[in-house]
Amino acid sequence: MKILVLGGSGTQGRTAIHDLAGDQNISRVICADICFDELEKIRPFTDMGKVDTVTVDARNKEALVDLYRKVDVVIDLLPKDFKKFVNQAALETGVSVVNTNYAHDPGDLDAKAKKAGIAIMPECGLDPGIDLVIYGDAKNRFDEIHVINSYCGGFPEKKACTNPLNYKVSWIWKGVLSSTMRDARIIKDKKIIEIPAMNQHDEAHIHAVDFPGLGELEAIPNGDAVYFTDLMGLTGTIRETGRYSLRWPGWSAFWRPLKQLGFLGEAPVKGLACPVTPVEFLDKLLGPQLEYEKDEKDLTVMINIFEGIKDRKKMRFTSTMLIERDLDTGILAMSKGVGYTAAIVARMIAQGDIKEKGVLSPIKHIPVQKFMDSLKQRGIQIKEEMTVLEE
């Protein structure tokens, strides 16, 4: 088995490569990126003998096509701006792709992928990703579902909260900034509620969640929950659903006034010597200040709550997950959730565990038990509880 990792030198890419390189069933791993300095971070604990590095511009279709023809499956960990180039090369070569970006409005890509005989599996990381596998599993546990609330977030352990934000970066700081300006759709009392990005951190839209062992966390609307209930064919029975980011308390109180003052705007600020947007300024100013020290852990937490009817009883199904950074290797908790998931599913496609073609979804197409067993083998365990609700 041969696997190509696009963006392989990035935080999540390195984790995927570490995981793939240790698999005796994989003969070659191609790490494609524009720079490989960061790849040295995994060399002390990774068998690099089967890892080749290739410099590539992902906008160059010919270069991508040449790489695709050398492998059985591709893991795409590039920013979403490259998605169309990645998918075009997949269609031309007949090589399947796993990526971690949202799949909203794929257009005619599904028909094209089926015609090419390939699988394109988006939303296959942590969130979206692991949560969506749990969605699919939960749907099969109920006769009817009325509530789906999903919570996920990455943040520092308490002793690493050494700045006013109580936050440090475990993925891409610019991506974090982007997520603070994301529209949301939720359902409350069977009514769809649109939450504009500007109001995402308003007090009316945030609430507290208690996570076992950590205490109270702040939940902020994050993304389109209705898209997924539509995908599952459940929107008609849903009384309440939402997707929320988790942070230590105080996160929204910080961002709310900054939003109102335009600090997350994307238009250049007038009067400066060169064109700089507020987001670009915050990216360069704050990003370097929010890095983890070698002895500090990031935590990744997830809670998924489902309520509905099973055998004529009102039931609640709750799944919880906590991942911690491995200080021996330095691999971040967030990277485990994203990189391991993508690597596991890429294997499933290459080995034929996932046979369907077209634009797939973790909700419908990932074998749940094998996936959960694979996470457990990597130290990621999801706790489950099914309880009867009082009438």
Residue pairs with C-beta under 8 A, 6 or more apart in sequence:
1 23
1 25
1 26
1 27
1 72
1 73
1 347
1 350
1 351
2 26
2 27
2 28
2 29
2 30
2 70
2 71
2 72
3 20
3 26
3 28
3 29
3 30
3 71
3 72
3 73
3 74
3 75
3 343
3 346
3 347
3 350
4 29
4 30
4 32
4 67
4 68
4 70
4 71
4 73
4 74
4 75
5 13
5 16
5 17
5 20
5 29
5 30
5 31
5 32
5 74
5 75
5 77
6 13
6 32
6 33
6 56
6 58
6 74
6 75
6 76
6 77
6 78
6 82
6 86
7 13
7 32
7 33
7 76
7 77
7 78
8 14
8 16
8 17
8 30
8 31
8 32
8 33
8 39
8 53
8 77
9 31
9 33
9 35
9 36
9 37
9 38
9 39
10 33
10 38
10 77
11 38
11 170
11 171
11 172
11 332
11 334
11 335
12 77
12 100
12 125
12 171
12 334
12 335
12 338
12 339
12 342
13 31
13 33
13 77
13 339
14 38
14 39
14 41
14 42
14 331
14 335
14 339
15 42
15 331
15 332
15 335
15 336
15 338
15 339
15 340
15 343
16 75
16 77
16 339
16 340
16 342
16 343
17 29
17 31
17 39
17 42
17 46
17 51
18 42
18 45
18 46
18 329
18 331
18 339
19 339
19 340
19 343
19 344
19 378
20 26
20 29
20 343
20 346
21 29
21 46
21 47
21 48
21 50
21 51
22 46
22 47
23 347
25 347
26 50
26 347
27 50
28 50
28 52
28 70
28 71
29 50
29 51
29 52
30 51
30 52
30 53
30 54
30 67
30 70
30 71
31 39
31 51
31 52
31 53
31 54
32 53
32 54
32 55
32 56
32 58
32 67
33 39
33 53
33 55
33 56
34 55
34 56
34 57
36 53
36 55
39 53
41 330
42 48
42 329
42 331
45 328
45 329
54 67
56 63
56 64
56 67
57 63
58 64
58 78
58 82
58 85
58 86
59 82
59 85
61 85
61 88
61 89
61 92
64 85
64 86
64 89
65 89
65 92
65 93
68 74
68 89
68 90
68 92
68 93
68 95
69 93
69 95
71 95
72 95
72 350
73 95
73 96
73 97
73 98
73 346
73 347
73 349
73 350
74 86
74 90
74 95
74 96
74 97
74 98
74 346
75 97
75 98
75 99
75 342
75 343
75 346
76 82
76 83
76 86
76 97
76 98
76 99
76 100
76 101
77 99
77 100
77 338
77 339
77 342
78 86
78 99
80 101
80 102
83 99
83 101
86 97
86 99
87 97
87 109
87 120
89 95
90 96
90 97
90 113
90 116
90 118
90 120
91 112
91 113
91 116
91 118
92 116
94 116
94 117
94 118
95 118
96 118
96 119
96 120
96 121
96 349
96 350
97 118
97 119
97 120
97 121
98 121
98 124
98 342
98 345
98 346
98 349
99 120
99 121
99 122
99 124
99 342
100 122
100 123
100 124
100 125
100 126
100 128
100 129
100 338
100 341
100 342
101 122
101 123
102 122
102 123
102 128
102 223
103 122
103 123
103 359
103 361
104 224
104 227
106 122
106 359
109 120
109 359
110 358
110 359
111 358
113 119
113 120
113 357
113 358
113 359
114 357
114 358
117 357
118 357
119 349
119 354
119 356
119 357
119 358
119 360
119 365
120 358
120 359
120 360
121 345
121 349
121 354
121 360
121 361
121 362
121 365
122 359
122 361
123 129
123 132
123 361
123 362
124 341
124 342
124 345
124 362
124 366
125 337
125 338
125 341
125 342
126 152
126 300
126 302
126 334
126 337
126 338
126 341
127 150
127 152
127 302
127 337
128 362
129 337
129 338
129 341
129 342
129 362
130 302
130 321
130 337
130 341
130 362
130 375
130 382
131 150
131 152
131 302
131 304
132 228
132 361
132 362
132 363
133 362
133 363
133 366
133 368
133 371
133 372
134 304
134 319
134 382
135 148
135 150
135 228
135 232
135 304
135 362
135 363
136 232
136 362
136 363
136 364
136 366
136 368
137 368
138 145
138 148
138 304
138 306
138 317
138 319
139 145
139 232
139 234
139 363
141 306
141 310
141 317
141 386
142 306
142 308
142 309
142 310
142 315
142 317
143 308
143 309
143 310
143 311
144 237
144 308
144 309
145 234
145 237
145 238
145 306
145 307
145 308
146 237
146 238
146 239
146 240
146 307
146 308
146 309
147 238
147 239
147 240
147 241
147 305
147 306
147 307
147 308
148 225
148 228
148 229
148 234
148 238
148 240
148 241
148 304
148 305
148 306
149 240
149 241
149 242
149 244
149 304
149 305
150 225
150 242
150 243
150 244
150 302
150 303
150 304
150 305
151 209
151 217
151 219
151 244
151 245
151 246
151 301
151 302
151 303
151 304
151 305
152 244
152 245
152 246
152 300
152 301
152 302
152 303
153 217
153 245
153 246
153 247
153 300
153 301
154 170
154 171
154 298
154 299
154 300
154 301
154 333
154 334
155 166
155 167
155 168
155 246
155 247
155 248
155 298
155 299
156 162
156 166
156 167
156 168
156 292
156 296
156 297
156 298
156 299
157 296
157 297
157 298
157 299
157 324
159 296
160 168
160 292
160 293
160 296
160 297
160 298
161 167
161 248
163 289
163 290
164 254
165 251
165 254
165 290
166 247
166 248
166 250
166 251
167 247
167 248
167 251
167 290
168 290
168 291
168 292
168 296
168 298
169 176
169 287
169 290
169 291
169 292
170 292
170 298
170 300
170 332
170 333
170 334
170 335
171 334
171 335
171 338
173 283
173 286
173 287
173 290
174 279
174 283
174 287
177 264
177 279
177 282
177 283
178 279
179 222
179 245
180 197
180 200
180 201
180 255
180 259
180 264
181 197
181 198
181 200
181 259
181 264
182 197
182 200
182 222
182 223
183 194
183 195
183 196
183 197
183 200
183 224
184 194
184 195
184 197
184 200
184 205
184 221
184 222
184 223
184 224
184 225
184 242
184 243
185 192
185 193
185 194
185 195
185 223
185 224
185 225
185 226
185 227
186 192
186 193
186 195
186 221
186 225
186 226
186 240
186 241
186 242
186 243
187 193
187 225
187 226
187 229
187 235
187 238
187 239
187 240
187 241
187 242
188 240
189 239
189 240
190 238
190 239
192 226
195 205
195 221
198 259
199 205
200 220
200 221
200 222
201 220
201 251
201 252
201 255
201 256
201 259
202 252
202 256
203 252
205 220
205 221
206 218
206 219
206 220
206 221
206 252
207 219
208 216
208 217
208 218
208 219
208 249
209 216
209 217
209 218
209 219
209 244
209 246
209 303
210 216
210 217
211 217
211 246
211 301
211 303
211 320
211 322
212 320
213 322
214 299
214 301
214 322
216 249
217 246
217 247
217 248
217 249
217 301
218 246
218 247
218 248
218 249
218 250
218 251
218 252
219 244
219 245
219 246
220 244
220 245
220 246
220 247
220 251
220 252
221 242
221 243
221 244
222 243
222 244
222 245
223 243
224 243
225 241
225 242
225 243
226 235
226 241
228 241
228 243
228 363
229 235
229 238
229 241
231 361
231 363
232 363
237 308
246 301
246 303
255 264
258 264
262 278
263 278
263 282
264 278
264 279
264 282
265 277
265 278
265 279
266 277
266 278
266 279
267 277
268 275
268 276
268 277
269 276
269 277
269 278
269 281
292 298
292 325
292 332
294 327
294 330
295 327
296 325
297 324
297 325
297 327
297 333
298 324
298 325
298 332
298 333
298 334
299 322
299 323
299 324
299 325
299 333
300 321
300 322
300 323
300 333
300 334
300 336
300 337
301 320
301 321
301 322
301 323
302 319
302 320
302 321
302 322
302 382
303 318
303 319
303 320
303 321
304 318
304 319
305 316
305 317
305 318
306 316
306 317
306 318
307 314
307 315
307 316
307 317
307 389
308 314
308 315
309 315
313 388
313 389
314 388
314 389
314 390
314 391
315 386
315 387
315 388
315 389
316 386
316 387
316 389
317 384
317 385
317 386
318 384
318 385
318 386
318 387
319 382
319 383
319 384
319 385
320 382
320 383
321 380
321 381
321 382
321 383
323 333
323 334
323 336
323 337
323 379
323 380
324 333
325 331
325 332
325 333
326 336
336 378
336 379
336 380
337 380
340 374
340 375
340 378
340 380
341 375
344 371
344 374
344 375
345 354
345 362
345 366
345 371
347 353
348 354
348 366
348 367
348 370
348 371
353 367
353 370
354 360
354 365
354 366
354 367
356 365
372 382
375 381
375 382
